[in-house]
Amino acid sequence: MADKKIEKSVESDASWISDPTMVKPEKKKRNKYAFACAMIASMTSILLGYDIGVMSGAVIFIKKDLKISDVQVEVLVGILNLYCLFGSALAGRTSDWIGRRYTIILAGAIFFAGALLMGFSTNYAFLMVGRFVAGIGVGYALMIAPVYTAEVSPASSRGFLTSFPEVFINAGIMFGYVSNYAFSKLSLHLGWRLMLGVGAIPSVFLAVGVLAMPESPRWLVMQGRLGEAKRVLYKTSDSKEEAESRIADIKEAVGIPQNCNDDFVQVQKNSHGEGVWKELLIHPTPAVRRVFIAAIGIHFFQQASGIDAVVLYSPRIFQKAGINGTDPLLGVTVAVGFVKTVTILIATFLVDRIGRRPLLLFSSGGIVLSLLTLATGLTIIDHYPDKKITGAIVVCIVMVLAFVSFFSIGLGPITWVYSSEIFPLRLRAQGASIGVALNRTTSGVLTMTFISLYKAITIGGAFFLYAGIAAAGWIFFYTFLPETRGQSLEDMSVLFEESRWAKKGKGENQGQLQLASNGQGHGPAQP
């Protein structure tokens, strides 16, 4: 059934090309209501971005004020990512229990408390307590934002809308860099505390904004609240026909009879996420196993390429490259944040036009090249410590900017888009929480070992290592990830049941997946 639905969609979209008498269909306008819902939900991701950006500069002043060692700096910077594990582990079950919307409010409230604790810290131990609380809030936010957005978005603009969390992560990083620069002129004792403390402000606006959002229609159906779900779907779909199709698909996924049109029905199976861990981890079907590997793989390689190490330690990297002085260092980091934010805005408009797979491969290839060149430049500078090699310094700055640009054009946003849309409905919240947990664990390990790593194998050697990991990621993406553009969430599992897929469709849907078997066979998936 799903095979025919996909093929019919592809054929109907491309039929105007083969028949010159037909008029090319008008491009649909984006659903403004779905856009607003995705925008508000994705603002939760600004919490992580601000923390990453502000800590990169604040740690310079924290080290001087609290007189901590490099090892303590590594732990302080990277530990929030490990604390995220608690939040992301709880977020899946929480969002299935109280709903996606109230989970977003909870994330903002927890981060608000953590930011205040960090802002009023009197010593290193107090600061670490604040990091723990803030980390839990960030874990909740990272998991719930893309899940809610994917579930509320129409298929035509799901990639565009689901990339918003990464947009706000970048916006948060930019605000963090600007905060560093603005408060760096204050006294040593006050400056870094204000940098960290003002992070509480966005969470207040977030909590208020979320109250105006509807609940996820898919979660409503899981609770048997069909009447509410229909009202939301009529507002967030591109047409009445699409809304009817979406509600039919969700009812089928949840196990509600299609002829049931009551506003409320009793749903017994997995209504609050019971039993899904066993189905996801212990006894998965071949399709679920492939979905799971794809999700954890893309999350691992996103962070293992070294992006958080570059963003968090950019002042140190530029210092190693030969740039000295607090103002020049912070000024260059603001440029990194600006480039990263502009690039991600461009990516949001490409993800539904070009497709996930082409952008991902282009992005990953660019990351490999920029990391190799950056590593070479830093190695040259290391070999001539007494000389200021202007060319090598320029190359290092340009390559850092190139690296964050390539990351933001593809791997950054597509990780959240892809992992939020490929899981079946009954497994989506828990599957997304595992992806976030791995994402933050990988980031935590890298950021907590970066200084020790570059001291052991040189800073150039560290980036050669990241380049090698990124190259392995490109191979994984090429061989294992199918295109998902234009497919409904309920039909997504069909892509992972097939043993092969065509990488490009025809006509207007170029880049959209066509099943290579033309709907024949559903054997176990092979990598």
Helices and strands as residue ranges (DSSP letters): H 2-18, H 32-42, G 43-45, H 46-66, H 70-98, H 100-119, H 124-152, G 155-157, H 158-162, H 164-183, H 188-197, H 200-210, H 217-222, H 226-236, H 240-254, H 276-277, I 278-282, H 286-304, H 307-312, H 314-321, H 326-350, H 356-383, H 390-406, I 407-411, H 412-421, G 425-427, H 428-457, H 459-480, G 489-491, H 492-497, E 501-502, G 507-509, E 514-515
